[in-house]
Amino acid sequence: MSTSTDGAVLVLNAGSSSLKYQLLHPDTTEVIAEGIAERIGEDESSITHEQNGESSTRTEPLDDISAALDAASEMFAAAGTDLADAGLSAVGHRVVHGGRSFFHPTLVTDEVVSEISRISTLAPLHNKANLAGIEVARKKLPDVPSVAVFDTAFFHDLPDEAATYAIDRGVAHLHAVRRYGFHGTSHQYVSGKVAEFLGREYNDLNQIVLHLGNGASASAIDHGEPIDTSMGMTPLEGLVMGTRSGDIDPGVLLHLSRVAKLSNDQLDTLLNKNSGLKGLCGDNDFRTITARMDSGDENAKRAYKVYIHRLRRYIGAYMIELGNVDAITFTAGVGENADNVRRDALAGLENYGIVIDDERNSLRSKQARRISTDSSTVDVLVVPTNEELAIARQAAAVARGEQPE
């Protein structure tokens, strides 16, 4: 049975070597199709497409994002959907860094493309790839509005004390050095879902949201306004992540530059791709790490302890910043699936009104759920994130000439 695509939004998340996409209705939340092209630019590129309850995979050279979107379009057509004639309302693009220029979902124009390109120095690993996706979509779907949705937007108005680094203010201003925060689309979406789940007004709640995936970030939201977040000028600051170090003494970089003679590019690779859990134990998949811990692997145990230690430190800091906490919520791949992480992150906090129900915590579900006891004064929740839906809704609103909240 065919599904109408009128009014649907195509969401694109272009990375340096991948293209994730999803076609969905922003109002009904129905996902029509989704897929991912991987290892773009390599000999063993592949693309997997899911539509009408069926999944298909093609392995072929995909030289760039343009070739990946061409392949995706062909797979859409094979499943009965011609993207160029599908009645799309918008193409929504995830853009990692908005800098000081972009803090709302933005209709893409030539001027917007130019500005995203200019600020790509703030996130060269991400924005250039995001921009490639925008340019390809505008070329292949010229009659469909493209809308950029920025990861940093939700945290644009962080208080000065949270957004400011203690370096020379002239240097910071000249080079746009400040704490921007990331995963904002997820933090905003999940915190809104928390209010719905609890049946309370969003602006009445004090929340801590823990987005724990291969990339990980925490946020403190005071009566609907984010007041702090763990990621900073780049997505490298904060929590221990799959392959990223998170917080590190900047003197370590100076030491490695002087003593180990590592170049800027080598330091970049070290901190972004060869650190975090992978750097500590050689794996960044929590399922593998947990299995290794169960078998007595000391490196895996140490990596896990470091991960939990950093996570608890941020939770504690945000509890103090907020004064009182109504809800602590776990989301994203690790947050939604690793019950041991949730248990250990909040262990021993009963005196603060945080009590985990072991049975609830161990249950697996794709639905929003409470994992704290009925007597816990702080609600501890697991809420699946849906960044694609959030992007689709914002893109559709902008395409209609509205400014989403």
C-alpha positions in Angstrom: 0.0 0.0 0.0 1.5 3.3 -1.0 1.8 6.2 1.4 1.2 9.9 0.4 4.2 12.0 0.5 2.4 15.4 0.1 3.7 17.7 2.7 6.4 15.4 3.9 9.9 16.6 4.8 13.2 15.0 3.7 15.7 15.3 6.5 19.4 15.1 5.6 22.3 14.6 7.9 25.4 14.8 5.8 28.7 13.8 7.4 32.3 13.6 6.2 31.8 10.0 4.9 28.1 9.3 5.4 24.6 10.6 4.5 21.7 9.7 6.8 18.2 10.6 5.5 14.6 10.2 6.5 11.4 11.1 4.7 8.6 11.7 7.2 5.4 13.6 7.8 6.1 16.2 10.5 2.4 16.3 11.7 1.6 12.6 11.9 5.2 11.6 12.7 4.9 8.8 10.1 8.2 7.7 8.7 7.8 6.9 5.0 11.4 5.9 4.4 14.9 6.2 5.8 18.4 5.1 5.0 22.1 5.7 5.3 25.0 5.9 2.9 28.3 4.9 4.5 32.0 5.0 3.7 31.4 7.7 1.0 34.6 8.3 -0.9 35.9 4.8 -0.2 36.0 1.8 -2.5 33.6 -0.1 -0.3 30.7 2.4 -0.2 27.2 1.2 0.6 23.7 2.5 1.0 20.9 0.9 2.9 17.3 2.0 2.2 14.1 1.1 4.2 10.7 1.7 2.8 7.3 0.0 2.7 8.5 -2.5 5.3 11.4 -3.7 3.2 15.1 -3.1 3.4 17.6 -3.1 0.5 21.3 -2.5 0.3 23.5 -1.5 -2.6 27.3 -1.7 -2.5 28.9 0.5 -5.0 31.4 3.4 -5.3 29.9 6.6 -3.9 32.4 9.4 -4.6 30.7 12.2 -2.8 27.5 13.4 -1.2 26.0 14.1 -4.6 26.5 10.5 -5.7 25.0 9.3 -2.4 21.9 11.4 -2.8 21.6 10.1 -6.4 21.7 6.5 -5.2 19.2 7.3 -2.5 16.9 8.9 -5.1 17.1 5.8 -7.2 16.2 3.6 -4.3 13.3 5.9 -3.5 12.1 5.6 -7.1 12.4 1.8 -7.0 10.1 1.8 -4.0 7.6 4.0 -5.8 8.6 7.5 -4.7 10.0 10.1 -7.0 11.6 12.7 -4.8 11.4 15.4 -7.4 7.7 14.9 -7.8 6.7 13.9 -4.3 5.1 17.1 -3.1 7.7 17.7 -0.4 7.2 20.7 1.8 10.9 21.1 2.7 14.3 19.6 3.0 15.6 19.9 6.5 19.3 19.9 7.0 21.2 19.3 10.3 24.0 21.8 10.6 26.3 21.3 13.5 27.6 24.8 14.2 25.6 28.1 13.8 28.3 30.2 15.4 27.0 33.7 16.4 25.1 34.0 13.2 22.4 31.4 13.3 20.2 30.6 16.3 16.9 29.9 14.6 15.9 27.4 11.9 16.9 29.3 8.7 15.6 29.2 5.1 18.7 28.5 3.0 19.7 31.2 0.5 22.9 31.9 -1.3 23.8 34.4 1.5 23.1 31.7 4.1 25.3 29.2 2.3 28.1 31.8 2.2 27.8 32.5 5.9 27.7 28.8 6.9 30.9 28.4 4.8 32.5 31.3 6.5 31.9 30.0 10.0 32.9 26.4 9.1 36.3 27.1 10.7 34.5 26.6 14.0 33.5 23.1 13.1 35.5 22.0 10.1 34.9 18.3 10.5 31.1 18.9 10.5 30.0 22.1 8.8 31.7 21.5 5.5 30.0 18.1 5.2 26.6 19.6 6.2 27.1 22.3 3.6 27.8 19.8 0.9 24.4 18.2 1.7 22.7 21.6 1.4 24.3 22.4 -1.9 23.5 19.0 -3.4 19.8 19.2 -2.2 19.4 22.7 -3.6 20.7 21.5 -6.9 18.7 18.3 -7.2 15.5 19.6 -5.6 15.5 23.3 -6.7 11.8 23.8 -6.2 11.8 22.5 -2.6 12.8 24.9 0.2 15.9 23.9 2.1 16.0 24.8 5.8 19.0 24.6 8.0 18.5 23.6 11.6 21.5 24.2 13.9 22.7 22.0 16.7 23.9 25.1 18.6 20.7 27.1 18.4 19.0 25.8 21.6 22.0 27.0 23.7 22.5 30.4 22.0 21.3 32.3 25.0 23.3 30.6 27.7 24.1 32.9 30.6 27.4 34.8 30.1 28.9 32.9 33.1 28.2 29.6 31.3 29.1 30.7 27.8 32.4 32.5 28.5 35.9 31.1 28.6 38.3 32.8 31.0 40.8 33.8 28.3 41.7 37.3 27.0 38.4 38.8 26.0 39.7 40.6 23.0 41.1 37.4 21.5 37.9 35.6 22.3 35.8 38.2 20.6 38.0 38.4 17.5 37.9 34.7 16.9 34.4 33.9 18.1 35.6 31.9 21.1 32.8 31.0 23.5 30.8 28.0 24.6 28.1 27.2 22.0 26.8 23.8 23.1 25.7 21.0 20.7 23.0 18.3 20.4 20.6 21.2 21.0 17.9 19.8 18.8 17.9 16.6 20.9 18.0 18.4 24.2 15.1 20.7 23.2 13.0 17.8 21.8 13.6 15.5 24.8 13.0 18.1 27.4 9.7 19.0 25.7 8.7 15.3 25.8 9.5 15.2 29.5 7.0 17.9 30.2 4.4 16.0 28.1 5.1 12.7 29.9 4.8 14.3 33.3 1.7 16.3 32.4 3.4 19.6 33.4 4.1 22.9 31.9 7.5 23.0 30.2 8.4 26.3 31.9 7.6 24.9 35.3 10.3 22.2 35.2 13.9 22.1 36.2 15.6 19.4 34.1 18.9 17.6 33.5 19.0 15.9 30.1 21.7 13.4 29.4 22.2 12.7 25.7 24.5 9.7 25.7 25.4 8.3 22.4 28.8 7.9 20.6 28.8 11.7 21.1 27.5 12.7 24.5 26.4 15.8 26.2 24.5 17.0 29.3 22.3 20.0 29.8 20.7 21.9 32.7 17.4 23.5 31.9 15.9 26.0 34.4 12.2 26.5 33.9 12.5 26.0 30.1 15.7 27.9 29.6 19.0 26.1 29.2 21.5 27.5 31.7 24.5 25.2 31.1 25.7 22.4 28.8 28.7 20.2 28.7 29.9 20.7 25.1 31.6 24.0 24.4 33.1 25.8 21.4 33.3 22.4 19.7 31.6 19.0 20.4 34.9 17.9 22.0 34.4 19.4 25.5 32.5 17.7 28.3 31.7 14.1 28.9 33.8 11.1 27.9 32.5 9.9 24.6 32.9 7.0 22.2 36.1 8.3 20.5 36.3 11.9 21.9 38.2 12.7 25.1 35.8 15.2 26.6 37.3 17.6 29.2 41.1 17.6 29.2 43.7 19.9 30.7 44.8 22.1 27.8 48.3 21.8 29.1 48.2 18.2 27.9 48.0 19.5 24.3 50.9 21.9 24.8 52.9 19.0 26.4 52.2 16.6 23.5 53.1 19.4 21.0 56.4 20.1 22.6 57.5 16.7 23.8 55.8 14.3 21.3 56.1 16.8 18.4 52.4 16.1 17.5 51.0 18.5 14.9 47.7 20.2 15.1 46.2 17.7 12.8 47.6 14.8 14.8 46.2 16.3 18.0 42.9 16.7 16.4 42.8 13.1 15.3 44.0 12.0 18.7 41.3 13.8 20.7 38.4 13.3 18.2 39.0 9.8 16.9 41.3 7.9 19.1 40.3 9.0 22.6 37.3 8.5 24.9 36.3 4.9 25.4 38.1 3.8 22.3 41.3 5.3 23.5 41.0 3.8 27.0 40.1 0.2 26.0 40.0 -0.1 22.2 36.2 -0.3 21.9 33.5 2.4 21.8 30.5 0.0 21.7 28.9 -0.3 25.1 27.6 -3.8 24.4 31.2 -4.9 23.7 32.6 -3.0 26.7 30.0 -4.5 29.0 30.7 -8.0 27.8 34.4 -7.4 28.3 33.8 -6.2 31.8 31.8 -9.3 32.6 34.7 -11.4 31.5 37.1 -9.5 33.8 38.8 -7.2 31.3 40.6 -4.5 33.4 40.9 -2.0 30.6 37.2 -2.2 29.9 36.4 -1.8 33.6 38.7 1.3 33.8 37.2 2.9 30.8 33.7 2.4 32.2 34.6 3.9 35.5 36.2 6.9 33.9 33.0 7.4 31.8 30.7 7.1 34.8 32.9 9.4 37.0 32.8 12.2 34.4 29.0 11.7 34.0 28.3 11.9 37.7 30.5 15.0 38.0 28.3 16.8 35.5 25.1 15.6 37.1 26.2 16.9 40.5 27.3 20.2 39.1 23.9 20.7 37.4 22.0 19.7 40.5 23.8 22.6 42.3 23.3 25.0 39.5 19.5 24.3 39.3 19.0 24.3 43.1 16.3 21.7 42.8 15.7 19.1 40.1 12.3 17.8 38.9 13.5 15.4 36.3 16.7 13.7 35.1 16.3 12.1 31.7 18.5 9.7 29.7 18.3 9.6 25.9 20.2 8.6 22.7 21.8 5.2 22.0 23.6 4.6 25.3 21.2 6.5 27.4 18.2 4.6 26.1 19.7 1.1 26.1 22.4 0.8 28.7 20.7 0.1 32.0 24.0 -0.3 33.8 25.0 3.3 32.8 21.7 4.7 34.1 22.0 2.7 37.4 25.6 3.6 38.1 25.3 7.3 37.1 22.7 7.8 39.8 23.8 5.3 42.4 23.9 6.4 46.0 21.9 9.6 45.5 18.9 8.6 47.6 19.6 11.4 50.0 18.9 13.8 47.1 15.6 12.2 46.4 16.9 10.2 43.4 15.9 6.5 43.7 16.1 4.1 40.7 13.7 1.2 40.5 15.9 -1.7 39.4 13.1 -3.6 37.7 11.8 -0.6 35.8 15.4 0.3 34.8 16.1 -3.2 33.4 13.0 -3.2 31.1 13.7 -2.5 27.4 11.2 -0.3 25.5 11.2 2.2 22.7 8.6 4.3 24.6 9.2 7.1 27.1 9.2 5.6 30.6 9.8 6.3 34.3 12.7 4.3 35.8 12.6 5.9 39.3 10.5 4.5 42.2 7.1 6.0 43.0 8.6 7.5 46.2 11.5 9.2 44.4 11.1 12.9 44.6 13.0 13.4 41.3 11.5 11.7 38.3 14.2 9.7 36.4 13.1 9.0 32.9 14.2 7.4 29.6 12.9 9.3 26.6 13.9 8.3 23.1 15.2 11.2 21.1 13.9 12.0 17.6 16.1 14.6 16.1 14.8 13.9 12.6 11.2 14.6 13.7 12.3 17.8 15.4 14.2 19.0 12.3 11.3 18.1 10.1 8.8 20.1 12.2 11.1 23.1 12.3 11.8 22.9 8.6 8.1 22.6 7.7 7.3 25.6 9.8 10.0 27.8 8.2 8.8 26.7 4.8 5.3 27.9 5.7 6.8 31.3 6.6 6.5 30.7 10.4 9.2 30.9 13.0 9.0 27.8 15.3 9.5 28.2 19.0 
